Amino acid sequence: MKNGNNMLISRIKQVYNYIFSSFNENWNNEIKKILSEEEFLVFSKMSNYDKVHSYNLYQKVKANKVLSSQEIYLKLALLHDSGKGNVGLFRRIKKVLIVDRILEKHPEIAFEKLKNINFELAKLCLQHHNEDVDEKMKIFQELDNK
């Protein structure tokens, strides 16, 4: 039951963050040092919520002993959800409760957006929800789920 309570608390935090978080444009200065111009263009088209979530995940990856030295994981933190588009809160809740085909496909959409820009990054975006992954991706997934 403890895991269920943690998941519920996590979902409540997500709703709160969706409603009340705002992306600080000053963060772009740091983000531009990590992403190429083309990658940053993809990032800049993400929804406000996804940019805030991705920047927060980037900070967690940066603080992680294993992943912080891996530039590709810093980029992944910023772009892993780039396939979600500008979906609203209702669709996000629907995905959690009863599945939403469009949101379920966000890894594939991110792959398509990034494959001609950075193929290695695109492949990691495609795999970021898979269960059969290496240790680094497992660490990334754990940070993403916090």
C-alpha positions as CSV (number, residue, x, y, z in Angstrom):
1,M,0.0,0.0,0.0
2,K,2.9,2.3,0.7
3,N,3.8,2.3,-3.0
4,G,0.2,3.2,-3.9
5,N,0.3,6.1,-1.5
6,N,3.6,7.3,-3.0
7,M,2.0,7.1,-6.5
8,L,-1.1,9.1,-5.4
9,I,1.1,11.8,-3.8
10,S,3.2,11.9,-6.9
11,R,0.1,12.4,-9.1
12,I,-1.3,15.1,-6.8
13,K,2.1,16.9,-7.0
14,Q,1.9,16.6,-10.8
15,V,-1.6,18.2,-10.9
16,Y,-0.4,21.0,-8.6
17,N,2.7,21.6,-10.7
18,Y,0.6,21.6,-13.9
19,I,-1.6,24.3,-12.6
20,F,0.9,26.5,-10.6
21,S,4.3,26.0,-12.2
22,S,5.7,28.5,-14.6
23,F,8.8,28.1,-16.7
24,N,11.5,30.6,-15.8
25,E,12.9,32.0,-19.1
26,N,16.3,32.5,-17.4
27,W,16.6,28.7,-17.4
28,N,17.0,28.9,-21.2
29,N,20.6,30.2,-20.8
30,E,21.7,27.0,-19.0
31,I,19.6,24.8,-21.3
32,K,21.2,26.3,-24.4
33,K,24.6,25.3,-23.1
34,I,23.5,21.6,-23.2
35,L,21.3,21.4,-26.2
36,S,22.2,22.1,-29.8
37,E,20.3,24.9,-31.6
38,E,18.0,22.3,-33.3
39,E,17.5,20.4,-30.0
40,F,16.7,23.7,-28.3
41,L,14.1,24.5,-30.9
42,V,12.3,21.2,-30.1
43,F,12.5,22.0,-26.4
44,S,11.1,25.5,-26.9
45,K,8.0,24.0,-28.5
46,M,7.2,21.9,-25.5
47,S,4.3,22.8,-23.2
48,N,5.0,25.0,-20.1
49,Y,4.4,22.0,-17.8
50,D,6.7,19.7,-19.8
51,K,9.5,22.3,-19.9
52,V,9.2,22.8,-16.1
53,H,9.1,19.0,-15.5
54,S,12.1,18.4,-17.9
55,Y,14.2,21.2,-16.3
56,N,13.5,19.8,-12.8
57,L,14.5,16.3,-14.1
58,Y,17.6,17.8,-15.7
59,Q,18.6,19.2,-12.2
60,K,18.1,15.7,-10.7
61,V,20.3,14.1,-13.4
62,K,22.9,16.8,-13.0
63,A,23.1,16.0,-9.3
64,N,23.2,12.2,-9.8
65,K,26.7,10.6,-9.4
66,V,26.2,8.2,-12.3
67,L,24.4,10.2,-14.9
68,S,25.8,13.7,-14.4
69,S,28.9,13.0,-16.4
70,Q,26.8,11.6,-19.3
71,E,25.9,14.6,-21.6
72,I,23.4,12.4,-23.4
73,Y,21.4,11.9,-20.2
74,L,21.3,15.6,-19.5
75,K,19.9,16.1,-23.0
76,L,17.4,13.2,-22.4
77,A,16.2,14.9,-19.2
78,L,15.3,18.0,-21.2
79,L,13.8,16.3,-24.3
80,H,12.4,12.9,-23.1
81,D,8.8,14.2,-23.2
82,S,9.1,16.3,-26.3
83,G,6.6,14.0,-28.0
84,K,3.7,15.0,-25.8
85,G,2.8,18.2,-27.6
86,N,0.6,20.8,-26.0
87,V,-1.8,18.5,-24.2
88,G,-3.9,19.8,-21.4
89,L,-4.6,18.6,-17.9
90,F,-7.7,16.6,-18.7
91,R,-5.9,14.5,-21.3
92,R,-3.0,13.9,-18.9
93,I,-5.5,12.7,-16.2
94,K,-7.2,10.5,-18.8
95,K,-3.9,8.9,-19.6
96,V,-3.3,7.9,-16.0
97,L,-6.9,6.7,-15.4
98,I,-7.9,4.9,-18.6
99,V,-5.0,5.4,-21.1
100,D,-4.7,8.0,-23.8
101,R,-3.4,6.6,-27.2
102,I,-1.8,9.9,-28.2
103,L,0.1,10.4,-24.9
104,E,1.0,6.7,-24.8
105,K,2.8,7.3,-28.2
106,H,4.9,10.2,-26.9
107,P,8.2,8.3,-26.9
108,E,7.7,7.4,-30.6
109,I,6.7,11.0,-31.5
110,A,9.9,12.3,-29.7
111,F,11.9,9.7,-31.6
112,E,10.5,11.1,-34.9
113,K,11.2,14.7,-33.9
114,L,14.8,14.0,-32.9
115,K,16.0,11.1,-35.1
116,N,17.5,13.4,-37.8
117,I,18.9,15.8,-35.2
118,N,20.5,13.4,-32.7
119,F,19.9,9.7,-33.3
120,E,21.4,8.5,-30.0
121,L,19.2,10.9,-28.1
122,A,16.1,9.9,-30.2
123,K,16.7,6.2,-29.3
124,L,16.9,7.0,-25.6
125,C,13.6,9.0,-25.8
126,L,12.0,6.0,-27.5
127,Q,13.2,3.7,-24.7
128,H,12.6,5.9,-21.7
129,H,9.5,4.0,-20.5
130,N,10.7,0.5,-21.4
131,E,11.3,-2.0,-18.7
132,D,14.1,-3.9,-20.3
133,V,16.8,-1.3,-20.1
134,D,20.4,-0.8,-18.8
135,E,21.3,0.5,-15.3
136,K,21.7,4.1,-16.5
137,M,18.2,4.2,-17.9
138,K,16.9,2.6,-14.8
139,I,18.4,5.4,-12.8
140,F,17.0,7.9,-15.2
141,Q,13.5,6.3,-14.9
142,E,13.7,6.4,-11.1
143,L,14.5,10.1,-11.2
144,D,11.8,10.8,-13.8
145,N,9.2,9.1,-11.6
146,K,10.0,11.1,-8.4
